[in-house]
Amino acid sequence: MDTNQATIPAAENLKAIESHKKAAQHFQEAAKYHTEAAKFHESGEIMKAEGSLKKAVEHSKTAIDLQDVDLKLHEKYKK
């Protein structure tokens, strides 16, 4: 066992795992909407591109918020 590892209580570790998974899902959704926005730009549909961009930004913000929660957890249990 690596003695250089922090110990996180099991319940909080499960929260961290879920937080990582949710953040990943939101980043994937953001990527999907950014790709969609680019396609709309290519076809000259600027208003649709803006709609997709707004969706991408919201998913990115949510993912970043989830990362921040997890970072605080890591800081709390850092050795």
Summary of the structure (lengths in Angstrom):
residues: 79
radius of gyration: 17.6
end to end distance: 15.5
largest distance: 57.1
contacts: 201
relative contact order: 0.19
helix: 81%
strand: 0%
